[in-house]
Amino acid sequence: MNNGNAILAVEVHPADAERLSQCLMSLDRPMRLATSPQELLELIRRETFSQAVVAAEMTLEDESVLALLASLPETELLAATGPPDDWEMEKRARLAGADFYLPRPVTTEALARAFQLFVRGTDRVGSSFLTRSQPRPP
């Protein structure tokens, strides 16, 4: 059990999962990777995660994985990854509870900025590579 120290990384496509893993490793962040809903369920049964980076399109029995993770009290930071310029996907991710939306391909710079902004408690940020929604209620 990691007691919330590792970041939960969830991606649908193997290439995106590999890129996300490399970005998180380059930031020297411990992480657990899931590439299917089954792997995700197994990880959240065994461990708690205060931070997660999740593919916006992943669902579990027709429920957004983002919404599931946002409903867990231990989740403090929830970043969604998705296609660039897909405003509908970004809107759904934000409505599901994502704090940030990171267009693919995810970069180390975008992840580092999301973590920095989270630590600083920034309420709203917008740029070409990172956007943040309004803070989730406690």
CNS distance restraints for C-alpha pairs under 8 A (distance, minus, plus):
assign (resid   1 and name CA) (resid  46 and name CA) 6.34 0.50 0.50
assign (resid   1 and name CA) (resid  47 and name CA) 4.92 0.50 0.50
assign (resid   1 and name CA) (resid  48 and name CA) 7.37 0.50 0.50
assign (resid   2 and name CA) (resid   6 and name CA) 6.26 0.50 0.50
assign (resid   2 and name CA) (resid  47 and name CA) 5.93 0.50 0.50
assign (resid   2 and name CA) (resid  48 and name CA) 6.71 0.50 0.50
assign (resid   2 and name CA) (resid  49 and name CA) 7.78 0.50 0.50
assign (resid   3 and name CA) (resid  47 and name CA) 6.65 0.50 0.50
assign (resid   3 and name CA) (resid  48 and name CA) 5.59 0.50 0.50
assign (resid   3 and name CA) (resid  49 and name CA) 7.08 0.50 0.50
assign (resid   4 and name CA) (resid  47 and name CA) 7.29 0.50 0.50
assign (resid   4 and name CA) (resid  48 and name CA) 4.87 0.50 0.50
assign (resid   4 and name CA) (resid  49 and name CA) 4.11 0.50 0.50
assign (resid   4 and name CA) (resid  50 and name CA) 4.99 0.50 0.50
assign (resid   4 and name CA) (resid  51 and name CA) 7.52 0.50 0.50
assign (resid   4 and name CA) (resid  74 and name CA) 7.75 0.50 0.50
assign (resid   5 and name CA) (resid  30 and name CA) 7.30 0.50 0.50
assign (resid   5 and name CA) (resid  49 and name CA) 6.74 0.50 0.50
assign (resid   5 and name CA) (resid  50 and name CA) 7.11 0.50 0.50
assign (resid   6 and name CA) (resid  29 and name CA) 7.09 0.50 0.50
assign (resid   6 and name CA) (resid  30 and name CA) 4.76 0.50 0.50
assign (resid   6 and name CA) (resid  31 and name CA) 4.61 0.50 0.50
assign (resid   6 and name CA) (resid  32 and name CA) 6.63 0.50 0.50
assign (resid   6 and name CA) (resid  49 and name CA) 6.40 0.50 0.50
assign (resid   6 and name CA) (resid  50 and name CA) 7.88 0.50 0.50
assign (resid   6 and name CA) (resid  51 and name CA) 7.50 0.50 0.50
assign (resid   7 and name CA) (resid  29 and name CA) 7.22 0.50 0.50
assign (resid   7 and name CA) (resid  30 and name CA) 6.26 0.50 0.50
assign (resid   7 and name CA) (resid  31 and name CA) 4.44 0.50 0.50
assign (resid   7 and name CA) (resid  32 and name CA) 6.30 0.50 0.50
assign (resid   7 and name CA) (resid  49 and name CA) 6.21 0.50 0.50
assign (resid   7 and name CA) (resid  50 and name CA) 7.17 0.50 0.50
assign (resid   7 and name CA) (resid  51 and name CA) 5.10 0.50 0.50
assign (resid   7 and name CA) (resid  52 and name CA) 5.35 0.50 0.50
assign (resid   7 and name CA) (resid  53 and name CA) 7.40 0.50 0.50
assign (resid   8 and name CA) (resid  31 and name CA) 5.75 0.50 0.50
assign (resid   8 and name CA) (resid  32 and name CA) 5.15 0.50 0.50
assign (resid   8 and name CA) (resid  33 and name CA) 6.23 0.50 0.50
assign (resid   8 and name CA) (resid  34 and name CA) 7.74 0.50 0.50
assign (resid   8 and name CA) (resid  49 and name CA) 6.22 0.50 0.50
assign (resid   8 and name CA) (resid  51 and name CA) 6.35 0.50 0.50
assign (resid   8 and name CA) (resid  52 and name CA) 4.44 0.50 0.50
assign (resid   8 and name CA) (resid  53 and name CA) 6.24 0.50 0.50
assign (resid   8 and name CA) (resid  54 and name CA) 7.76 0.50 0.50
assign (resid   9 and name CA) (resid  17 and name CA) 7.92 0.50 0.50
assign (resid   9 and name CA) (resid  20 and name CA) 7.46 0.50 0.50
assign (resid   9 and name CA) (resid  21 and name CA) 7.59 0.50 0.50
assign (resid   9 and name CA) (resid  31 and name CA) 6.66 0.50 0.50
assign (resid   9 and name CA) (resid  32 and name CA) 5.99 0.50 0.50
assign (resid   9 and name CA) (resid  33 and name CA) 4.77 0.50 0.50
assign (resid   9 and name CA) (resid  34 and name CA) 6.28 0.50 0.50
assign (resid   9 and name CA) (resid  52 and name CA) 5.79 0.50 0.50
assign (resid   9 and name CA) (resid  53 and name CA) 4.90 0.50 0.50
assign (resid   9 and name CA) (resid  54 and name CA) 5.87 0.50 0.50
assign (resid  10 and name CA) (resid  17 and name CA) 7.24 0.50 0.50
assign (resid  10 and name CA) (resid  33 and name CA) 5.85 0.50 0.50
assign (resid  10 and name CA) (resid  34 and name CA) 4.83 0.50 0.50
assign (resid  10 and name CA) (resid  35 and name CA) 5.76 0.50 0.50
assign (resid  10 and name CA) (resid  36 and name CA) 7.73 0.50 0.50
assign (resid  10 and name CA) (resid  40 and name CA) 7.29 0.50 0.50
assign (resid  10 and name CA) (resid  52 and name CA) 7.74 0.50 0.50
assign (resid  10 and name CA) (resid  53 and name CA) 6.24 0.50 0.50
assign (resid  10 and name CA) (resid  54 and name CA) 4.53 0.50 0.50
assign (resid  10 and name CA) (resid  55 and name CA) 5.85 0.50 0.50
assign (resid  11 and name CA) (resid  16 and name CA) 6.35 0.50 0.50
assign (resid  11 and name CA) (resid  17 and name CA) 5.05 0.50 0.50
assign (resid  11 and name CA) (resid  20 and name CA) 7.99 0.50 0.50
assign (resid  11 and name CA) (resid  33 and name CA) 7.86 0.50 0.50
assign (resid  11 and name CA) (resid  34 and name CA) 6.64 0.50 0.50
assign (resid  11 and name CA) (resid  35 and name CA) 5.15 0.50 0.50
assign (resid  11 and name CA) (resid  36 and name CA) 7.65 0.50 0.50
assign (resid  11 and name CA) (resid  54 and name CA) 6.13 0.50 0.50
assign (resid  11 and name CA) (resid  55 and name CA) 4.94 0.50 0.50
assign (resid  11 and name CA) (resid  58 and name CA) 7.65 0.50 0.50
assign (resid  12 and name CA) (resid  16 and name CA) 7.32 0.50 0.50
assign (resid  12 and name CA) (resid  17 and name CA) 7.02 0.50 0.50
assign (resid  12 and name CA) (resid  35 and name CA) 5.25 0.50 0.50
assign (resid  12 and name CA) (resid  36 and name CA) 6.56 0.50 0.50
assign (resid  12 and name CA) (resid  55 and name CA) 6.46 0.50 0.50
assign (resid  12 and name CA) (resid  57 and name CA) 7.92 0.50 0.50
assign (resid  12 and name CA) (resid  58 and name CA) 6.66 0.50 0.50
assign (resid  13 and name CA) (resid  17 and name CA) 6.14 0.50 0.50
assign (resid  13 and name CA) (resid  35 and name CA) 7.18 0.50 0.50
assign (resid  14 and name CA) (resid  18 and name CA) 6.11 0.50 0.50
assign (resid  14 and name CA) (resid  35 and name CA) 7.38 0.50 0.50
assign (resid  15 and name CA) (resid  19 and name CA) 6.25 0.50 0.50
assign (resid  16 and name CA) (resid  20 and name CA) 6.07 0.50 0.50
assign (resid  16 and name CA) (resid 104 and name CA) 7.86 0.50 0.50
assign (resid  16 and name CA) (resid 105 and name CA) 7.12 0.50 0.50
assign (resid  16 and name CA) (resid 106 and name CA) 7.98 0.50 0.50
assign (resid  17 and name CA) (resid  21 and name CA) 6.08 0.50 0.50
assign (resid  17 and name CA) (resid  33 and name CA) 7.65 0.50 0.50
assign (resid  17 and name CA) (resid  35 and name CA) 7.06 0.50 0.50
assign (resid  18 and name CA) (resid  22 and name CA) 6.20 0.50 0.50
assign (resid  19 and name CA) (resid  23 and name CA) 6.20 0.50 0.50
assign (resid  19 and name CA) (resid 105 and name CA) 7.71 0.50 0.50
assign (resid  19 and name CA) (resid 106 and name CA) 7.23 0.50 0.50
assign (resid  20 and name CA) (resid  24 and name CA) 6.21 0.50 0.50
assign (resid  20 and name CA) (resid 106 and name CA) 6.51 0.50 0.50
assign (resid  20 and name CA) (resid 107 and name CA) 7.81 0.50 0.50
assign (resid  21 and name CA) (resid  25 and name CA) 6.07 0.50 0.50
assign (resid  21 and name CA) (resid  31 and name CA) 7.87 0.50 0.50
assign (resid  21 and name CA) (resid  33 and name CA) 7.47 0.50 0.50
assign (resid  22 and name CA) (resid  26 and name CA) 6.06 0.50 0.50
assign (resid  23 and name CA) (resid  27 and name CA) 6.48 0.50 0.50
assign (resid  23 and name CA) (resid 106 and name CA) 7.83 0.50 0.50
assign (resid  23 and name CA) (resid 107 and name CA) 6.45 0.50 0.50
assign (resid  23 and name CA) (resid 108 and name CA) 4.72 0.50 0.50
assign (resid  23 and name CA) (resid 111 and name CA) 7.59 0.50 0.50
assign (resid  24 and name CA) (resid  28 and name CA) 6.46 0.50 0.50
assign (resid  24 and name CA) (resid  29 and name CA) 5.52 0.50 0.50
assign (resid  24 and name CA) (resid  30 and name CA) 7.53 0.50 0.50
assign (resid  24 and name CA) (resid  31 and name CA) 7.34 0.50 0.50
assign (resid  24 and name CA) (resid 108 and name CA) 7.04 0.50 0.50
assign (resid  24 and name CA) (resid 111 and name CA) 7.66 0.50 0.50
assign (resid  25 and name CA) (resid  29 and name CA) 5.68 0.50 0.50
assign (resid  25 and name CA) (resid  30 and name CA) 7.11 0.50 0.50
assign (resid  26 and name CA) (resid 108 and name CA) 7.28 0.50 0.50
assign (resid  27 and name CA) (resid 108 and name CA) 7.20 0.50 0.50
assign (resid  27 and name CA) (resid 112 and name CA) 7.18 0.50 0.50
assign (resid  32 and name CA) (resid  43 and name CA) 7.75 0.50 0.50
assign (resid  34 and name CA) (resid  39 and name CA) 5.15 0.50 0.50
assign (resid  34 and name CA) (resid  40 and name CA) 5.23 0.50 0.50
assign (resid  34 and name CA) (resid  43 and name CA) 7.73 0.50 0.50
assign (resid  35 and name CA) (resid  39 and name CA) 6.58 0.50 0.50
assign (resid  35 and name CA) (resid  40 and name CA) 7.42 0.50 0.50
assign (resid  36 and name CA) (resid  40 and name CA) 6.29 0.50 0.50
assign (resid  37 and name CA) (resid  41 and name CA) 6.19 0.50 0.50
assign (resid  37 and name CA) (resid  58 and name CA) 7.49 0.50 0.50
assign (resid  37 and name CA) (resid  59 and name CA) 7.16 0.50 0.50
assign (resid  37 and name CA) (resid  60 and name CA) 5.95 0.50 0.50
assign (resid  38 and name CA) (resid  42 and name CA) 6.29 0.50 0.50
assign (resid  39 and name CA) (resid  43 and name CA) 6.23 0.50 0.50
assign (resid  40 and name CA) (resid  44 and name CA) 6.26 0.50 0.50
assign (resid  41 and name CA) (resid  45 and name CA) 6.08 0.50 0.50
assign (resid  42 and name CA) (resid  46 and name CA) 6.41 0.50 0.50
assign (resid  43 and name CA) (resid  47 and name CA) 5.90 0.50 0.50
assign (resid  44 and name CA) (resid  48 and name CA) 6.10 0.50 0.50
assign (resid  44 and name CA) (resid  49 and name CA) 7.59 0.50 0.50
assign (resid  48 and name CA) (resid  74 and name CA) 7.00 0.50 0.50
assign (resid  49 and name CA) (resid  74 and name CA) 6.59 0.50 0.50
assign (resid  49 and name CA) (resid  75 and name CA) 6.22 0.50 0.50
assign (resid  50 and name CA) (resid  74 and name CA) 5.28 0.50 0.50
assign (resid  50 and name CA) (resid  75 and name CA) 4.28 0.50 0.50
assign (resid  50 and name CA) (resid  76 and name CA) 5.06 0.50 0.50
assign (resid  50 and name CA) (resid  77 and name CA) 6.41 0.50 0.50
assign (resid  51 and name CA) (resid  75 and name CA) 5.91 0.50 0.50
assign (resid  51 and name CA) (resid  76 and name CA) 5.90 0.50 0.50
assign (resid  51 and name CA) (resid  77 and name CA) 4.63 0.50 0.50
assign (resid  51 and name CA) (resid  78 and name CA) 5.94 0.50 0.50
assign (resid  52 and name CA) (resid  75 and name CA) 7.56 0.50 0.50
assign (resid  52 and name CA) (resid  77 and name CA) 6.31 0.50 0.50
assign (resid  52 and name CA) (resid  78 and name CA) 5.03 0.50 0.50
assign (resid  52 and name CA) (resid  79 and name CA) 6.18 0.50 0.50
assign (resid  53 and name CA) (resid  78 and name CA) 6.05 0.50 0.50
assign (resid  53 and name CA) (resid  79 and name CA) 4.65 0.50 0.50
assign (resid  53 and name CA) (resid  80 and name CA) 5.69 0.50 0.50
assign (resid  53 and name CA) (resid  81 and name CA) 6.96 0.50 0.50
assign (resid  54 and name CA) (resid  58 and name CA) 7.81 0.50 0.50
assign (resid  54 and name CA) (resid  65 and name CA) 7.75 0.50 0.50
assign (resid  54 and name CA) (resid  66 and name CA) 6.83 0.50 0.50
assign (resid  54 and name CA) (resid  78 and name CA) 7.49 0.50 0.50
assign (resid  54 and name CA) (resid  79 and name CA) 6.22 0.50 0.50
assign (resid  54 and name CA) (resid  80 and name CA) 4.87 0.50 0.50
assign (resid  54 and name CA) (resid  81 and name CA) 5.91 0.50 0.50
assign (resid  55 and name CA) (resid  80 and name CA) 5.66 0.50 0.50
assign (resid  55 and name CA) (resid  81 and name CA) 4.80 0.50 0.50
assign (resid  55 and name CA) (resid  82 and name CA) 6.11 0.50 0.50
assign (resid  56 and name CA) (resid  64 and name CA) 7.67 0.50 0.50
assign (resid  56 and name CA) (resid  65 and name CA) 7.67 0.50 0.50
assign (resid  56 and name CA) (resid  66 and name CA) 6.74 0.50 0.50
assign (resid  56 and name CA) (resid  80 and name CA) 5.29 0.50 0.50
assign (resid  56 and name CA) (resid  81 and name CA) 5.62 0.50 0.50
assign (resid  56 and name CA) (resid  82 and name CA) 5.64 0.50 0.50
assign (resid  56 and name CA) (resid  89 and name CA) 7.07 0.50 0.50
assign (resid  56 and name CA) (resid  90 and name CA) 7.86 0.50 0.50
assign (resid  56 and name CA) (resid  93 and name CA) 5.81 0.50 0.50
assign (resid  57 and name CA) (resid  64 and name CA) 7.42 0.50 0.50
assign (resid  57 and name CA) (resid  82 and name CA) 7.27 0.50 0.50
assign (resid  57 and name CA) (resid  89 and name CA) 7.77 0.50 0.50
assign (resid  58 and name CA) (resid  64 and name CA) 6.39 0.50 0.50
assign (resid  58 and name CA) (resid  65 and name CA) 5.88 0.50 0.50
assign (resid  58 and name CA) (resid  66 and name CA) 7.97 0.50 0.50
assign (resid  59 and name CA) (resid  63 and name CA) 5.28 0.50 0.50
assign (resid  59 and name CA) (resid  64 and name CA) 4.51 0.50 0.50
assign (resid  59 and name CA) (resid  65 and name CA) 5.12 0.50 0.50
assign (resid  60 and name CA) (resid  64 and name CA) 6.36 0.50 0.50
assign (resid  60 and name CA) (resid  65 and name CA) 6.11 0.50 0.50
assign (resid  63 and name CA) (resid  67 and name CA) 7.21 0.50 0.50
assign (resid  63 and name CA) (resid  68 and name CA) 7.36 0.50 0.50
assign (resid  64 and name CA) (resid  68 and name CA) 6.46 0.50 0.50
assign (resid  64 and name CA) (resid  96 and name CA) 7.04 0.50 0.50
assign (resid  65 and name CA) (resid  69 and name CA) 6.19 0.50 0.50
assign (resid  66 and name CA) (resid  70 and name CA) 5.96 0.50 0.50
assign (resid  66 and name CA) (resid  78 and name CA) 7.62 0.50 0.50
assign (resid  66 and name CA) (resid  80 and name CA) 7.49 0.50 0.50
assign (resid  66 and name CA) (resid  93 and name CA) 6.92 0.50 0.50
assign (resid  66 and name CA) (resid  96 and name CA) 5.78 0.50 0.50
assign (resid  66 and name CA) (resid  97 and name CA) 6.42 0.50 0.50
assign (resid  66 and name CA) (resid  98 and name CA) 6.63 0.50 0.50
assign (resid  67 and name CA) (resid  71 and name CA) 6.19 0.50 0.50
assign (resid  67 and name CA) (resid  96 and name CA) 4.56 0.50 0.50
assign (resid  67 and name CA) (resid  97 and name CA) 5.86 0.50 0.50
assign (resid  68 and name CA) (resid  72 and name CA) 6.93 0.50 0.50
assign (resid  69 and name CA) (resid  75 and name CA) 6.63 0.50 0.50
assign (resid  69 and name CA) (resid  78 and name CA) 7.77 0.50 0.50
assign (resid  70 and name CA) (resid  75 and name CA) 6.26 0.50 0.50
assign (resid  70 and name CA) (resid  78 and name CA) 7.02 0.50 0.50
assign (resid  70 and name CA) (resid  96 and name CA) 7.28 0.50 0.50
assign (resid  70 and name CA) (resid  97 and name CA) 5.39 0.50 0.50
assign (resid  70 and name CA) (resid  98 and name CA) 7.29 0.50 0.50
assign (resid  71 and name CA) (resid  75 and name CA) 7.77 0.50 0.50
assign (resid  77 and name CA) (resid  98 and name CA) 7.95 0.50 0.50
assign (resid  77 and name CA) (resid  99 and name CA) 6.48 0.50 0.50
assign (resid  77 and name CA) (resid 118 and name CA) 7.08 0.50 0.50
assign (resid  78 and name CA) (resid  97 and name CA) 7.34 0.50 0.50
assign (resid  78 and name CA) (resid  98 and name CA) 5.07 0.50 0.50
assign (resid  78 and name CA) (resid  99 and name CA) 5.34 0.50 0.50
assign (resid  78 and name CA) (resid 100 and name CA) 6.78 0.50 0.50
assign (resid  79 and name CA) (resid  98 and name CA) 5.41 0.50 0.50
assign (resid  79 and name CA) (resid  99 and name CA) 5.61 0.50 0.50
assign (resid  79 and name CA) (resid 100 and name CA) 4.57 0.50 0.50
assign (resid  79 and name CA) (resid 101 and name CA) 5.81 0.50 0.50
assign (resid  79 and name CA) (resid 102 and name CA) 7.03 0.50 0.50
assign (resid  79 and name CA) (resid 114 and name CA) 7.94 0.50 0.50
assign (resid  80 and name CA) (resid  93 and name CA) 6.48 0.50 0.50
assign (resid  80 and name CA) (resid  98 and name CA) 5.90 0.50 0.50
assign (resid  80 and name CA) (resid  99 and name CA) 7.74 0.50 0.50
assign (resid  80 and name CA) (resid 100 and name CA) 6.05 0.50 0.50
assign (resid  80 and name CA) (resid 101 and name CA) 4.75 0.50 0.50
assign (resid  80 and name CA) (resid 102 and name CA) 5.98 0.50 0.50
assign (resid  81 and name CA) (resid 101 and name CA) 5.79 0.50 0.50
assign (resid  81 and name CA) (resid 102 and name CA) 4.72 0.50 0.50
assign (resid  81 and name CA) (resid 103 and name CA) 5.65 0.50 0.50
assign (resid  81 and name CA) (resid 104 and name CA) 6.31 0.50 0.50
assign (resid  81 and name CA) (resid 106 and name CA) 7.26 0.50 0.50
assign (resid  82 and name CA) (resid  86 and name CA) 7.66 0.50 0.50
assign (resid  82 and name CA) (resid  89 and name CA) 7.07 0.50 0.50
assign (resid  82 and name CA) (resid  90 and name CA) 7.37 0.50 0.50
assign (resid  82 and name CA) (resid 101 and name CA) 7.29 0.50 0.50
assign (resid  82 and name CA) (resid 102 and name CA) 6.51 0.50 0.50
assign (resid  82 and name CA) (resid 103 and name CA) 5.12 0.50 0.50
assign (resid  82 and name CA) (resid 104 and name CA) 5.62 0.50 0.50
assign (resid  83 and name CA) (resid  89 and name CA) 7.71 0.50 0.50
assign (resid  83 and name CA) (resid 103 and name CA) 5.41 0.50 0.50
assign (resid  83 and name CA) (resid 104 and name CA) 5.44 0.50 0.50
assign (resid  84 and name CA) (resid 103 and name CA) 4.56 0.50 0.50
assign (resid  84 and name CA) (resid 104 and name CA) 5.95 0.50 0.50
assign (resid  85 and name CA) (resid 103 and name CA) 7.63 0.50 0.50
assign (resid  86 and name CA) (resid  90 and name CA) 6.34 0.50 0.50
assign (resid  87 and name CA) (resid  91 and name CA) 6.00 0.50 0.50
assign (resid  88 and name CA) (resid  92 and name CA) 6.19 0.50 0.50
assign (resid  89 and name CA) (resid  93 and name CA) 6.10 0.50 0.50
assign (resid  90 and name CA) (resid  94 and name CA) 6.17 0.50 0.50
assign (resid  90 and name CA) (resid 101 and name CA) 6.31 0.50 0.50
assign (resid  91 and name CA) (resid  95 and name CA) 6.14 0.50 0.50
assign (resid  92 and name CA) (resid  96 and name CA) 6.06 0.50 0.50
assign (resid  93 and name CA) (resid  97 and name CA) 6.50 0.50 0.50
assign (resid  93 and name CA) (resid  98 and name CA) 5.53 0.50 0.50
assign (resid  93 and name CA) (resid 101 and name CA) 7.34 0.50 0.50
assign (resid  94 and name CA) (resid  98 and name CA) 4.69 0.50 0.50
assign (resid  94 and name CA) (resid  99 and name CA) 6.77 0.50 0.50
assign (resid  94 and name CA) (resid 100 and name CA) 7.56 0.50 0.50
assign (resid  94 and name CA) (resid 101 and name CA) 7.61 0.50 0.50
assign (resid  94 and name CA) (resid 133 and name CA) 6.28 0.50 0.50
assign (resid  97 and name CA) (resid 136 and name CA) 7.00 0.50 0.50
assign (resid  98 and name CA) (resid 133 and name CA) 7.09 0.50 0.50
assign (resid  99 and name CA) (resid 132 and name CA) 5.34 0.50 0.50
assign (resid  99 and name CA) (resid 133 and name CA) 5.15 0.50 0.50
assign (resid  99 and name CA) (resid 134 and name CA) 7.03 0.50 0.50
assign (resid  99 and name CA) (resid 135 and name CA) 6.67 0.50 0.50
assign (resid  99 and name CA) (resid 136 and name CA) 7.38 0.50 0.50
assign (resid 100 and name CA) (resid 114 and name CA) 7.11 0.50 0.50
assign (resid 100 and name CA) (resid 130 and name CA) 6.87 0.50 0.50
assign (resid 100 and name CA) (resid 131 and name CA) 5.43 0.50 0.50
assign (resid 100 and name CA) (resid 132 and name CA) 4.13 0.50 0.50
assign (resid 100 and name CA) (resid 133 and name CA) 6.06 0.50 0.50
assign (resid 101 and name CA) (resid 130 and name CA) 6.18 0.50 0.50
assign (resid 101 and name CA) (resid 131 and name CA) 5.48 0.50 0.50
assign (resid 101 and name CA) (resid 132 and name CA) 6.44 0.50 0.50
assign (resid 102 and name CA) (resid 106 and name CA) 6.32 0.50 0.50
assign (resid 102 and name CA) (resid 110 and name CA) 7.02 0.50 0.50
assign (resid 102 and name CA) (resid 111 and name CA) 7.93 0.50 0.50
assign (resid 102 and name CA) (resid 129 and name CA) 6.45 0.50 0.50
assign (resid 102 and name CA) (resid 130 and name CA) 5.38 0.50 0.50
assign (resid 102 and name CA) (resid 131 and name CA) 7.03 0.50 0.50
assign (resid 103 and name CA) (resid 129 and name CA) 6.49 0.50 0.50
assign (resid 103 and name CA) (resid 130 and name CA) 7.35 0.50 0.50
assign (resid 106 and name CA) (resid 110 and name CA) 6.81 0.50 0.50
assign (resid 106 and name CA) (resid 111 and name CA) 7.44 0.50 0.50
assign (resid 107 and name CA) (resid 111 and name CA) 6.44 0.50 0.50
assign (resid 108 and name CA) (resid 112 and name CA) 6.03 0.50 0.50
assign (resid 109 and name CA) (resid 113 and name CA) 6.10 0.50 0.50
assign (resid 110 and name CA) (resid 114 and name CA) 6.19 0.50 0.50
assign (resid 110 and name CA) (resid 129 and name CA) 6.31 0.50 0.50
assign (resid 110 and name CA) (resid 130 and name CA) 6.16 0.50 0.50
assign (resid 111 and name CA) (resid 115 and name CA) 6.28 0.50 0.50
assign (resid 112 and name CA) (resid 116 and name CA) 6.12 0.50 0.50
assign (resid 113 and name CA) (resid 117 and name CA) 6.03 0.50 0.50
assign (resid 113 and name CA) (resid 130 and name CA) 7.96 0.50 0.50
assign (resid 114 and name CA) (resid 118 and name CA) 6.08 0.50 0.50
assign (resid 114 and name CA) (resid 130 and name CA) 7.39 0.50 0.50
assign (resid 115 and name CA) (resid 119 and name CA) 6.21 0.50 0.50
assign (resid 116 and name CA) (resid 120 and name CA) 6.22 0.50 0.50
assign (resid 117 and name CA) (resid 121 and name CA) 6.02 0.50 0.50
assign (resid 117 and name CA) (resid 122 and name CA) 5.34 0.50 0.50
assign (resid 118 and name CA) (resid 122 and name CA) 6.33 0.50 0.50
assign (resid 123 and name CA) (resid 132 and name CA) 7.70 0.50 0.50
assign (resid 123 and name CA) (resid 133 and name CA) 7.74 0.50 0.50
assign (resid 123 and name CA) (resid 134 and name CA) 6.13 0.50 0.50
assign (resid 123 and name CA) (resid 135 and name CA) 6.12 0.50 0.50
assign (resid 124 and name CA) (resid 131 and name CA) 7.77 0.50 0.50
assign (resid 124 and name CA) (resid 132 and name CA) 5.53 0.50 0.50
assign (resid 124 and name CA) (resid 133 and name CA) 6.18 0.50 0.50
assign (resid 124 and name CA) (resid 134 and name CA) 6.11 0.50 0.50
assign (resid 124 and name CA) (resid 135 and name CA) 7.96 0.50 0.50
assign (resid 125 and name CA) (resid 130 and name CA) 7.57 0.50 0.50
assign (resid 125 and name CA) (resid 131 and name CA) 5.60 0.50 0.50
assign (resid 125 and name CA) (resid 132 and name CA) 5.32 0.50 0.50
assign (resid 125 and name CA) (resid 133 and name CA) 7.77 0.50 0.50
assign (resid 126 and name CA) (resid 130 and name CA) 6.13 0.50 0.50
assign (resid 126 and name CA) (resid 131 and name CA) 4.47 0.50 0.50
assign (resid 126 and name CA) (resid 132 and name CA) 6.51 0.50 0.50
assign (resid 127 and name CA) (resid 131 and name CA) 6.03 0.50 0.50
